[in-house]
């Protein structure tokens, strides 16, 4: 979820067809917080590396992230996403109604755990430990060598990374988690994502 992610698609050409449809849906519903094209292309790449696996996402929004995941996923890969806002969940479910192996649920982020463990889990709408919430346990949520993605950080320019003038506890949780090999990827000059892979 990016604050102006939907607007970032204006003037973008050569989008996968489902991504373009999801962006139009977000525009119609006035949903501004879709993942950006840069985040989407990273999701596309990561999904391509998990053929036949199970991919989860918290925070469906209007389905832009799901559409990017599907654009990279091989046939037979199962994609599950949860969205707590009923109108958006229903609209996204309708968008993907004809797409095999996709499930959109109206639920709190923690409901995603029932479909795990995951080969790839994108924490875009809860479970990342931001704002004092409880972070998901990667040992529970991921299969061995499964990957986890946490979006929407400002790129770090010092160590430890800072947020609001203090060490960024949420980011450090993932970067230093003993069960993960994790790193921060700078996607734009103002946007970074943490990606981790479960050890073992």
C-alpha positions in Angstrom: 0.0 0.0 0.0 1.5 3.3 -1.1 -0.1 6.6 -0.3 -0.3 7.7 -4.0 0.3 4.3 -5.6 -2.8 4.4 -7.9 -1.8 7.8 -9.3 1.7 6.4 -10.2 0.1 4.5 -13.0 -1.0 7.6 -15.0 0.9 7.5 -18.3 2.2 4.0 -17.7 2.1 1.9 -20.8 2.7 -1.8 -21.4 1.0 -3.0 -18.2 -0.2 -6.6 -17.9 -4.0 -6.6 -18.8 -5.2 -7.6 -15.3 -3.0 -4.9 -13.7 -4.5 -2.3 -16.0 -8.0 -3.5 -15.1 -7.3 -3.4 -11.3 -5.9 0.1 -11.6 -9.1 1.2 -13.4 -11.1 -0.4 -10.6 -9.1 1.5 -8.0 -9.6 4.7 -9.9 -13.4 4.1 -10.1 -13.6 3.4 -6.3 -11.4 6.3 -5.4 -8.8 4.0 -3.8 -5.5 5.9 -3.8 -3.3 3.4 -2.0 -2.4 0.7 -4.6 1.1 -0.7 -4.8 3.3 1.3 -7.2 4.5 0.0 -10.6 7.9 -0.6 -9.0 6.5 -2.6 -6.2 4.3 -4.5 -8.7 7.2 -5.5 -10.9 9.0 -6.8 -7.8 6.0 -8.9 -6.9 5.8 -10.2 -10.5 9.4 -11.3 -10.3 9.1 -12.9 -6.9 5.9 -14.8 -7.9 7.6 -16.1 -11.0 10.1 -17.9 -8.7 7.4 -19.8 -6.9 5.8 -22.0 -9.5 3.0 -24.2 -8.2 3.3 -22.7 -4.7 1.0 -20.8 -2.4 1.2 -17.0 -2.5 -0.5 -14.8 0.2 -1.2 -11.1 0.5 -2.6 -9.0 3.2 -4.4 -5.8 2.1 -6.0 -6.6 -1.3 -7.2 -3.0 -1.9 -8.6 -3.2 -5.4 -6.4 -6.0 -6.5 -3.5 -4.3 -8.1 -0.9 -6.3 -6.1 -2.8 -9.6 -6.8 -2.8 -8.7 -10.5 1.0 -8.2 -10.5 1.5 -11.5 -8.7 -0.7 -13.3 -11.2 1.3 -11.7 -14.1 4.4 -13.5 -12.9 2.9 -16.7 -11.4 3.0 -20.0 -13.2 -0.2 -21.9 -13.8 -1.2 -23.9 -10.8 0.1 -21.3 -8.3 -2.5 -20.5 -5.7 -3.0 -16.8 -4.7 -4.9 -15.8 -1.6 -5.5 -12.2 -0.5 -7.5 -10.7 2.4 -9.1 -7.2 2.5 -11.0 -6.0 5.6 -13.0 -3.3 3.8 -16.2 -5.1 2.3 -16.7 -2.9 -0.8 -13.1 -3.3 -1.9 -13.0 -7.0 -1.1 -16.2 -7.6 -3.1 -15.0 -5.6 -6.1 -11.6 -7.4 -6.2 -13.3 -10.8 -5.8 -15.5 -9.9 -8.8 -12.4 -8.7 -10.8 -10.7 -12.1 -10.4 -13.9 -14.3 -10.4 -12.9 -16.0 -13.7 -9.2 -16.5 -12.8 -8.3 -20.0 -11.6 -6.7 -20.5 -8.2 -7.4 -17.0 -6.8 -9.2 -16.4 -3.6 -10.1 -12.9 -2.2 -11.6 -12.8 1.3 -13.1 -10.0 3.3 -11.3 -10.5 6.6 -8.7 -9.1 9.0 -5.1 -9.7 8.0 -4.6 -12.5 10.4 -7.1 -14.7 8.5 -4.4 -15.2 5.9 -2.6 -17.6 8.2 -5.3 -20.3 7.7 -4.1 -20.7 4.1 -0.4 -21.0 5.0 2.3 -21.9 5.2 3.3 -19.8 2.1 6.0 -19.9 -0.5 5.6 -16.1 -0.8 3.8 -13.8 1.6 3.3 -10.1 0.9 2.4 -8.1 4.0 0.8 -5.0 2.6 -2.3 -4.7 4.9 -1.3 -5.9 8.3 1.1 -8.4 9.9 4.3 -6.3 9.3 4.6 -5.1 12.9 4.1 -1.4 11.9 2.2 0.9 14.2 2.7 -1.3 17.2 0.8 -4.3 15.7 1.9 -7.9 16.3 4.1 -9.1 13.4 3.5 -12.4 11.8 5.8 -15.2 12.8 7.8 -16.2 9.6 8.4 -19.7 11.0 4.6 -20.2 11.2 3.7 -18.3 8.0 6.4 -19.5 5.6 7.6 -22.8 4.3 11.4 -23.3 4.4 12.9 -21.0 1.8 9.6 -19.2 1.6 9.9 -15.4 1.0 8.2 -12.5 2.8 7.8 -9.0 1.5 7.2 -5.8 3.6 6.5 -2.7 1.5 6.5 1.0 2.1 9.6 2.0 3.9 11.6 5.2 3.2 15.1 4.1 2.0 17.6 3.9 4.9 20.6 6.2 4.7 22.1 5.2 8.0 22.3 2.3 10.4 20.2 1.6 12.3 17.4 2.8 9.9 15.3 5.6 11.4 11.6 6.3 11.7 10.2 9.5 13.3 13.7 10.2 14.8 14.2 6.8 16.4 15.4 3.4 15.3 12.8 1.8 13.0 11.7 -1.1 15.1 9.4 -2.6 12.4 12.1 -2.6 9.8 14.8 -3.9 12.2 12.5 -6.7 13.2 12.7 -8.2 9.7 16.2 -7.3 8.8 17.6 -8.9 12.0 15.1 -11.7 12.3 17.1 -14.9 13.1 14.9 -17.1 11.0 15.3 -14.9 7.9 18.0 -13.9 5.4 16.7 -10.4 4.7 17.6 -7.2 2.9 16.2 -3.8 1.9 15.7 -3.1 -1.8 15.5 0.5 -2.9 12.8 0.7 -5.6 12.7 4.5 -6.1 14.6 7.3 -4.4 11.7 7.5 -1.9 10.5 3.9 -1.6 12.1 0.8 -0.3 10.9 -2.8 0.4 12.3 -5.5 2.7 12.5 -9.0 1.3 13.4 -12.0 3.5 13.7 -15.7 2.9 13.1 -18.2 5.6 16.2 -20.1 6.6 16.3 -23.9 6.8 
